[in-house]
Amino acid sequence: MSVVENGRRDEPTEGLPWAVLDGLAGLVACDQVNFNEVDLTHRRVLLGQWFECGEHGIELGSTGIPEAWWHSVTSFLPCNYAERTGDYASAVRWSDFYTQTELRNTSFYADFHGRHGSVHGLHAAFPTAPGHFRKVSFWRLTGSDFTERDRLVVQLLKPHLYEVYVESQRRRRAVPRLSPREQEVLELADQGLSNTGIARQLYISVATVRKHLEHIYDRTGARTRAAAAALALPHRNRIVPPFDPEAALG
């Protein structure tokens, strides 16, 4: 848990705090650990952050990436597992989906990552907007595959890392923290519920809902529900099933 605590104390970045990537590389033996966010709909890499051999790097807004790369990513089963299944709790390995022979025949490996030397991958997805993916990825260039212990470490840490990420982005963007009740009201409003619907859901009066929304607008500086949600609720938690490799392949 020192990885989590160090991340909470570290300065925010556009991605994860650097203390998190440093700590993850120490917990899960790997040659590189990345944190990426990609807009698949508009073919843009929004964020590329990496820690490799003690060196840090971050790149924002990459464009001009070949169409073949986008096709390879969207067709590579470990990359789109969470988006296909809604399972954001599991960490997945390449070997959960492919034998070594099958892996070498994928475009993702043969045309791109295999050329860079990667032979094993482990991915854990964070919730994000539709048409996007946001992932922590671990890469090994040599040696054995990631173990079940490695997977378990990542899965146990991921909810806490997600909280660190959300709080880091809130601090970086100077978005004030809402009270638990205000957050409940805004989440329901963002789901399309009317003031009356929110009141029924939370067993409060419509006047109280209006008052909470007024406080939310004052705290965020927004004047619409959508704008307030975009500022204060940029990342939603999801209830997800356990990882099932057979279901993933089916």
C-alpha positions in Angstrom: 0.0 0.0 0.0 3.0 2.3 0.1 2.6 2.6 -3.7 -0.9 4.0 -3.2 0.2 6.4 -0.3 3.2 7.6 -2.3 0.9 8.3 -5.3 -1.4 10.3 -3.1 1.5 12.5 -1.9 3.2 12.9 -5.2 2.6 15.8 -7.6 -0.2 15.2 -10.1 0.6 14.7 -13.8 -1.7 14.5 -16.9 -1.6 10.7 -16.1 -0.7 8.8 -13.0 1.7 10.3 -10.4 5.2 9.2 -11.2 5.5 7.5 -7.8 2.8 5.1 -8.9 4.6 3.9 -12.0 7.9 3.7 -10.1 6.2 1.6 -7.4 4.4 -0.7 -9.9 7.7 -1.4 -11.7 9.1 -2.5 -8.3 6.1 -4.7 -7.4 5.6 -6.4 -10.8 8.9 -7.3 -12.5 8.8 -5.8 -16.0 10.9 -4.0 -18.6 8.4 -1.2 -19.0 5.2 0.0 -17.4 2.8 2.3 -19.3 -0.3 4.3 -18.6 -2.2 5.2 -21.8 -5.4 6.8 -22.9 -6.6 6.4 -26.4 -9.6 7.8 -28.3 -10.4 4.9 -30.7 -13.3 6.8 -32.3 -11.2 9.7 -33.5 -7.9 7.8 -33.9 -5.9 9.8 -31.3 -3.6 8.8 -28.6 -4.5 11.3 -25.9 -1.9 10.3 -23.4 1.2 8.1 -23.4 3.1 7.8 -20.1 5.9 5.3 -19.4 8.6 4.3 -17.0 11.5 2.3 -18.4 15.0 1.6 -17.0 14.6 4.4 -14.5 13.6 6.9 -17.2 10.2 8.7 -17.3 8.4 9.9 -20.4 5.0 11.4 -21.2 3.5 12.5 -24.5 0.1 14.2 -25.1 -2.1 14.2 -28.2 -0.3 12.0 -30.7 -1.8 11.9 -34.2 -0.7 10.7 -37.6 -0.5 7.1 -36.4 -0.9 4.5 -39.3 -4.3 3.0 -39.8 -2.8 -0.4 -39.6 -1.8 0.3 -36.0 -5.4 1.2 -35.1 -6.7 -2.0 -36.7 -4.2 -4.1 -34.8 -5.2 -2.6 -31.5 -8.9 -2.9 -32.0 -8.6 -6.5 -33.1 -6.1 -7.6 -30.3 -8.2 -9.4 -27.7 -6.3 -8.4 -24.5 -6.5 -4.7 -25.6 -10.2 -4.6 -26.0 -11.2 -7.1 -23.3 -12.6 -4.6 -20.8 -14.5 -2.6 -23.4 -16.0 -5.7 -24.9 -17.1 -7.4 -21.6 -17.5 -4.5 -19.2 -15.1 -6.2 -16.8 -12.9 -3.5 -15.4 -11.9 -5.5 -12.3 -9.6 -8.0 -14.0 -6.0 -7.8 -15.2 -5.4 -9.8 -18.4 -2.3 -11.4 -20.0 -1.6 -12.0 -23.6 -1.4 -15.7 -22.8 -5.0 -15.7 -21.5 -6.1 -15.3 -25.1 -3.3 -16.6 -27.4 -0.7 -19.4 -27.5 2.8 -18.2 -28.6 2.1 -19.3 -32.1 -1.3 -17.5 -32.3 0.3 -14.4 -30.8 3.0 -14.3 -33.4 0.3 -14.4 -36.1 -1.5 -11.3 -34.8 -0.9 -8.0 -36.5 -0.5 -6.3 -33.0 2.5 -8.5 -32.3 3.9 -9.3 -35.8 3.8 -5.7 -37.1 4.3 -3.6 -34.0 5.0 -4.8 -30.5 6.9 -7.9 -31.4 9.3 -5.7 -33.5 10.1 -3.7 -30.3 11.0 -6.9 -28.4 7.9 -7.4 -26.2 7.1 -11.0 -25.6 4.7 -10.8 -22.6 2.0 -8.3 -21.7 -0.3 -7.7 -18.8 -3.1 -5.0 -19.0 -5.5 -3.5 -16.5 -8.2 -1.1 -17.7 -9.6 1.9 -15.9 -13.2 3.2 -16.7 -13.3 6.0 -19.2 -15.6 7.5 -21.8 -17.2 5.4 -24.5 -15.0 4.9 -27.5 -11.8 5.3 -25.4 -9.6 3.0 -23.4 -7.4 3.9 -20.5 -4.9 1.2 -19.3 -1.9 0.4 -17.2 0.2 -2.0 -19.2 3.3 -4.1 -18.2 5.7 -5.4 -20.7 8.5 -8.0 -20.6 11.1 -8.3 -23.3 12.6 -11.6 -22.1 12.0 -14.4 -19.6 8.8 -16.0 -18.4 5.2 -14.9 -18.6 3.6 -12.8 -15.9 2.4 -15.0 -13.1 -0.9 -15.3 -11.2 0.8 -13.5 -8.4 1.5 -10.6 -10.7 -2.1 -10.5 -11.9 -3.4 -10.6 -8.3 -1.1 -7.7 -7.2 -2.4 -5.6 -10.1 -6.1 -6.5 -9.5 -5.8 -5.8 -5.7 -4.2 -2.4 -6.3 -6.2 -1.2 -9.3 -9.3 0.2 -7.4 -6.9 2.2 -5.2 -4.8 3.3 -8.1 -8.0 4.5 -9.8 -8.9 6.6 -6.8 -5.4 8.0 -6.8 -5.8 8.9 -10.5 -9.2 10.6 -10.0 -7.9 12.6 -7.0 -4.7 13.5 -8.9 -6.8 14.8 -11.8 -9.0 16.7 -9.5 -6.0 18.4 -7.8 -4.4 19.1 -11.2 -7.6 20.7 -12.5 -8.4 22.4 -9.2 -11.9 20.9 -9.2 -13.4 21.2 -5.7 -14.5 18.1 -3.9 -18.3 17.5 -3.7 -20.0 16.2 -0.6 -21.2 12.6 -0.7 -24.8 13.7 -1.2 -23.9 16.3 -3.8 -22.0 13.6 -5.7 -25.0 11.3 -5.5 -27.3 14.0 -6.9 -24.9 14.9 -9.7 -24.4 11.2 -10.7 -28.2 10.7 -10.9 -28.6 14.0 -12.8 -25.9 12.8 -15.2 -27.9 9.6 -15.8 -30.7 11.8 -17.1 -33.0 11.7 -14.0 -35.2 14.8 -13.4 -35.2 16.6 -10.1 -38.3 14.6 -9.2 -36.7 11.4 -10.2 -33.6 12.2 -8.1 -35.8 13.1 -5.1 -37.6 9.8 -5.3 -34.3 7.9 -5.7 -32.7 9.5 -2.6 -35.9 10.0 -0.5 -35.5 13.7 -0.3 -37.6 16.6 -1.4 -37.4 18.3 -4.8 -36.5 21.5 -3.1 -33.5 19.8 -1.5 -32.4 18.5 -4.9 -32.5 22.0 -6.3 -30.5 23.3 -3.4 -27.8 20.6 -3.9 -27.6 21.4 -7.6 -27.2 25.1 -6.7 -24.3 24.2 -4.4 -22.8 22.0 -7.2 -23.0 24.8 -9.7 -21.4 27.2 -7.2 -18.5 24.8 -6.4 -17.7 23.9 -10.0 -18.5 27.2 -11.7 -20.7 25.3 -14.2 -24.2 26.2 -15.1 -25.5 23.0 -16.6 -25.7 19.4 -15.3 -23.6 18.2 -18.2 -20.9 20.7 -17.6 -20.8 20.1 -13.9 -20.6 16.3 -14.5 -17.8 16.8 -17.0 -15.8 18.7 -14.4 -16.6 16.8 -11.2 -17.4 13.3 -12.5 -15.0 12.7 -15.3 -14.6 9.0 -14.3 -17.3 6.6 -13.3 -16.9 3.5 -11.3 -18.6 0.4 -12.7 -19.8 -2.9 -11.1 -18.1 -5.6 -13.1 -18.0 -9.5 -13.1 -14.9 -11.5 -12.4 -12.5 -12.3 -15.2 -13.4 -15.4 -17.1 -11.0 -16.3 -20.0 -13.4 -18.7 -21.6 -16.2 -16.2 -21.7 -13.7 -13.6 -23.0 -12.7 -15.8 -25.9 -16.3 -16.9 -26.6 
